[in-house]
Amino acid sequence: FVDARPVQPWMLQARLRETVSRQGIKTVLVVADRRVTTGTLVEVVDQCRLAGASDVGVAVEQEL
């Protein structure tokens, strides 16, 4: 999801670039649940940086 809208993985960088450019915000927070693999998380963070985000944070759901 980007701005609460679903995004296909192949569209992530373009959508993020559009959002970063439009809002002028260079900080992105990636929220992952426990079903996300490490490889997918790394790919999402990389796509955020390629889209122009200079600060990328990661938050995860707390395990109960």
Beta strands, then each sheet from edge to edge (+ up, - down):
strand 1: 27-32
strand 2: 55-60
sheet 1: 1+ 2+
end
